[in-house]
């Protein structure tokens, strides 16, 4: 049995342990790791170890560029270099002609443009009072019409030759995620084993927010896509994508996104953004967080309670949780493109310590390709996979359904009606309240009630013991 090597998962857990964000966020990492285990297990069992390279939107040239990490080759479609702009290489792609052959599931995607670059992550070491680098990771963002897009982010294992590519695509309705890697972890020897590139950990959920992605993916969404989303002017309950664990931690859903837009830009871009705590959103009832899964154990319920209590303890409404700024941009073909952008995130203040800057990420683009070639819109399946599907999540006063899992072979189950008809056994419903998070006031009431019940018994036992001792003495 093999696991997809996902350095990002280990890196994220390590960072959370060191900076101790809210003192418990790292407890949710296990869910993501189990997802990878199940997905790769299903692939190993069916001996399906190949995938279509077109499914990632990354061709052979792009795959080689990931390892070399050179500025001129980072994750963009090959083409003729036509210009440089403020240090960014501008490339003319092959054009938008439809490739020959059958249409892939999900149809074709023709980007208006594709950018490539790197994201640098750092965390703040409080003991050393300095920022520690987590390295640079190549990324790619492709923007199309009708708000469709694709993003990829590369993680390194123990060298630049051993990589895992995190791929996310939005087709205007659903968000698809998948991992691709040539290396796997042998769970018996705990060593890296090279295999043919395959896809693992496929997920599907409702858009437009990539809530199952990493904070680095969230930074890319804020930089390149939040402007179009905010064009309508509604900024309430936009999740804080600069944080992690959006499907298990309500913190990201307790913020307003206050923005300042870039001036003199034909396309909307956020110049500066502030994710600020709105205490009106804090609730012990997870009905108020439709995208947060119900706890499935006492442990997860306790962690949720601690998170909510920490949020309630913050006296300052509008507390800054994360900050985004667009430092530089370029303009090509009447389109303004972010060139350098960064985010900062802060710990939530606790009783025993003040808030402090605990991490930052900086994104820099190195190349832009216009008229890029058409690629499949969504990741292309081959073989059997276990898919995690959050489209069926719901909760009411009495019942709930979290993310479901089911087998697929060679293609996604895009129709929710078909799933309801053919995989009804996967749509089980649980009863709410069994592991509901409890506020501090509830614990206080329980202790007070217990004390009122037990005190008379304790006094009675003391009196009986004292009386018996007196009789023995006489």
N, C-alpha and C positions, 0 to 999 in steps of 0.2 A: 504494500500500500504506500502511496506517495502523497505528499502535500504540495500544493503550489507554493513556491517560495515567495512570500510577500513581506519584504523587509519593512515596508511601510507599517504593517501591523505591529511588528516587534519594536520598531522605532517609536511609534505612537505610544505604545505601552510604556516604553522606557522613559520617554519624555514626561508622561503623566506621572510616573512614579517619582521622578526627580523634582518636578515643580509642585506636585501635590495639589493640583487644582481641585478645590473643594474636598480634598482628602478622600475622595471615593470614586472619581470618574473612571479610574482604571479598572474597576470591577466589571465593566461592561464589555471589555475586549473579548472575553471568551465567546460571546455570541458570534462575532465576526470570524473568529478562528474556527469555530465549529462549522460555520457555513462553508469555509474553504475545505475542511476535512470531508464533509458530506459530498461536495461537488466532485472533488478529485476521486473519492472512493467510487462514485458512480461511473466515472470514466474508466478507472482501472478495472472495474468489474466487467465492463463490456469491451475492454481492449480496444477502445476507440482512441487513438493517440495522434490523430491528425486534425488539422483545422485549415480552413481556407484563409489564405493570407489576406484576401480582400475583405474578410470580415472585420478586420481591425481598422481598415482604412490606412494601413501603414504598409508600404511596399518594401521590397528587398533593400533598396537604397536607404530607406528610412531606418530599417532595423539595424543596418550596419552603423548608421550615424549615431544611434543610441550608445553603442559601446565606445565610440571614439570621442563623443562629446565635443566635437569641434563646432565653432560658431557657424560655419558655413553649411553644416549638414544636419542641423537638429530638426528631426521630425517634421519635415515639410515635403511636399510633393516635388519631384525632380522637374527641372525646367531650365529655361535660358535666363541667366542673370541679366536684367535690363537696367538696373540702377542700384545705388546705395543711398539711403536717406538717414542721416544722423546715426551712422554706424550700423544700420539695419539693411541687410541684403534683400533686394526686391527681385522676385523671380516671376517670369511669365510661364504659366503651366501649359499643358497640351490642349486645353480647351474643354468645353462642356459636352462633347459628343457622347452619346450613350454607348457603352461598351457592347461588343457583340456577345451573343449567348443568351441564355434564359435570364429573365428578370429575377433577382434574388428576393427572398422573403423580406417584406418591408419596403421594397422598391429601391430606386437609386437616389443617391444624395449628391448634388452638385454644389460644392461650396462656392460662395461668392469670393471668399478668400480664406487662406489658412495661414496661421502664424505658428512659428516654432520658437522655443526659448528654454529658459531654465528657471526653476523656483529654488531659492535658497532658504532653508529653515534653520532657525536658531532658537534655543531656549535659554532662559536666564538662570544661571547657577547662583542661588542666593548666598550660599556659603562663600563662594569665591568672588561674588559681586561682579560677575562678568558674563557675557553671552558666549555660549558654546555652540559651535556650528554642527548641524546635523547633515551637512553636505548639500550638494546641488543635484536636482533631478530634472531631466528634460521633460518638456511638455509640448503638446500640440493642441491648438484650438481651431476648429473649422466652423465658420458661420455660413448658413444658407438662408434661403427665403422662408417666409412663414414661421420665423422664429425657430427653425430647426437648427440643430447644432450637434457637433461631436467634439469630445475632449479625450485626450490620453495623457497619462502621467507615468513615468518610468521609475521603478524602485530598483535599487541595487541590493544584491544579497551580500556576498563578501568580496565582490570585485565588480568592475564595470562590465565584465563579460557575462556575468550571471544576473539576469534582469527579470523583473516581472512588470508587465505593462497593464496598468489599470485603464480600462476603456469605458467611456460613458457616452451614450447617444440619446438625444431627445427628438422624437419624430413629430412633435407638435401635440401629442397626447400623452404618451408614456415615456418613461425614462428606463433605458436598458443599461445594465452594467455587466462587465465580464473581466476576468483576468486572463492574461496570456503569458506563458513562460516556456523556456526551453529547459529549465532546471527544476528539479523537485527534491523534496526532503525525504529520504528513506527513513521511515519511522523506526526501523530496526537498528540501523547503524548511525542514524542522525548525521548523515553525510549528504552532500549535494550530488545528485545524479542527473546526468544530461540525458534528455529524451527529446523526441520530436515535439515541436511546439503544439500545444493544445489549449483549448479554452476551458476555464473552470470558473466556479462560483457565479453562475449567471443569476441575475435578479431582474425583476421588472416591477415598476411601480408607477403611480400617477405623477405627472409633471406638475409644474415646470422646475421644481427645486431638486437638485441632486442630493437629497438628504442622506443617502446611503454612501456617499463619497467621503473622501477625507477632507480635512480643513484646507489642504492645498488645492483640491478640486473646487472647494467653496470659494477660495480666493480668485480662481480663474473665472468662475461664474459671476462674481461681483464685478470684476474688472471688465469683462467683455459682454456680459448679458444683462446685468441688472438695470442698465440704463433703458433698454427697450421695455423691460417689464414695468419699470416705474413710470413710463410715459403716461400711463393712465392716472397717476397721482396718488394711488392707494398704497401707503407704506405700512399699514397695520398688519401685524402678525407675519411679516416676512421673517422666516427663521434666520437666526444668526448662523450663516453657513461657514463662518470663520471658526466655529467651534466643532467639536466632534460628537458622536453618539446622539444624533438628532432624533433617532427612533426610540431611544431609551431614556434620554435626559431632557426634562422639560425646560432647562435653562435657556436653550436657544429659541424657545417659543414664547419667552416672557420678555421680549424686547421689541422696541420700535426702531426702525431704520431711518434715522434722520440724515438727509443728504444735501449736498451742494453740487449742482450739476456743472459740467464743463461748459464754459461759454464759447461761442463762435464755433460750434461743432455741428455739422449737418446731421450727424447721427447722435442720439443721446448717450452720453457717458457720465458716470458718477465721478466727480472730481474729488470729493471727500465724503465719507460716510461714517456715521456713528451708530453702533448698535447699543442702545441705552435701555436699561431695565425699566419696565412699566409694571409697577406693583399691582395694578388692577388685573393683570393677567395671571397672577399667582393663585393657584387653586389646589386644594387637596383632592379634588375630584378630577380624575383623568378624562372625564367627558369633555373637559375644556381643552384637552390636548389630543385632537383626533389622530395625529400622526405619531403619538407616543404609545408604545405597546404596553399592555397591561402586564404587571409583574406576575411571574409564574412561580415564585417561591417567596418564603419569608425573608430570605436574604435580599432579593431584589426589591421587595417592598420596603425593607428597612433603609436601603440605599436611597430609594426615591424619597422617603420621608426626610432623610438627612439633607438631601438636596433642596427640597422645598422649604425646610426649616431654615437653612442657610439663606435662601432668597428672602424669606420673611424677615430675617434679622437685619437685613440691610436697611438702614434708616433713610438713606438718600434715594428718593425716586428719581429716575433718570441717570442712575449710576452707569458709568461707561464700562461696558464689558469688552467691546472690541472696537477697533478703529481702522479705517481703510483710507488710503490716499493715493491718488494718481499723480505720480511725480513728473512724468514726461510722456509725450505722445508725438506721433508723426501723422502726416496727412498725405494720402496717396489716392489717386482716382476719386477725389472728392469724399473720401472716407477717412475719418479720424480713427486711429488705432492706438490703443494703449501701448506705450513702449516700456515704461518702468512703473511699477506699482507695488505697494507693500501693505501689510496688515500687521496690527499689534493686538495682542489679547492679554487680559488682565485677570488675576485671581479675584474671586469674590471675597470681600473682607469678612473676617471672622472675629470672634470676641477677643482672641489672643494675638491677633496680628492685623496689620493694615494691608490694604490692597497693594499690589505691586505688579509692574510689567513682568510677565513671565514668559513671553515668547514673541517672536516676530517672523514673518515670511516676506521675502522680496522676490517679485517676478520681473524678469527682463526678457524681452523678445529679441531674437537675433536675425530672423528672416521672415519674410511675408511672400506668399505665393498667390497670385491672382490667376483666375481661369484654371483652377486646379481640376484634375480629372474627376469624373464621377466614380463614386464608390458605393457599396451597399449601405443603406441607411442605418441598419441595425446589425449587431454582431451575428454572424452566420453560424448556425449550429451544425455539428457533425457528430453522429453517435448519440448515445444516451447521456442525459444530464439530469441532475436534480436542480430544479428552478425554485427560487424563493420569490413569491408573488405577494406584494403588499397591496394590490388593488382591491382586495376583498376585505381589508381591515374595516371594522366598524365597532361601535360600542353604543349601548343605550343604558337606561337606568339599571337593567338587570343582566344583560348579556354582552358578550364581546367576542370578537375574532381577531387574533393577531395575524401576522404574516403566515401564509400557508406554504407548503412545499409539495412538489409533485414531480414525477418523471416525465420527460419529453424525449422524443427521438427525432433527430435531424432538423427539427424546426421548433420555433416558439409557439405557444398557445396564445395567440393574440386576441381571440374572441373570448370575452368573459362568459358569454352565453354558452359556448361550447364547454368551457370548464365546469360551469354549473350543471350542465347536462351529463358530461362524461366523467367528471371527477368529483361527484357530489360527496364521496366519502372523505375528501380532503377539507371540506368546508364545515368542519365541526365548530361548534359554538360553546364557549365556556360561560360560567356564571360569574358575574362581577361581585367584588366585595371580599372574596376569599383571602386575597393578599393585598387589599387596598392600602395605600400609604396612609399613615396616621400622623396627625399633627401633634405637636407637643402638648396641647391642651387636653387631648384625649388620654395621653399617658398620665397626666396629672390627675385627671378625674378617676382613672382606673386605680391609681395608687391611693387616692383619698378614700374611695369606696372600699378597697381591700383593707385599709387601716381601720375604718369604722366597723367592718365585720370582724376582723381578727382581734382588735384590742380587748373586747369583753372576754374572749376566750383566753387570751394571754393573762389578763388580770385574774380570771378564775383559776387558771393553772397555778399561778403564783400563790393565791390564797390557799389552795388545797395543799400545795407543797409545804407552805409555811405551817399550816395546821398539823400536818403529819409530823413535821420535825419537832413541833412542840410536844406532841404526844409521846414520841420516842424519848425525848429528854426527861419527861416525867415518869 
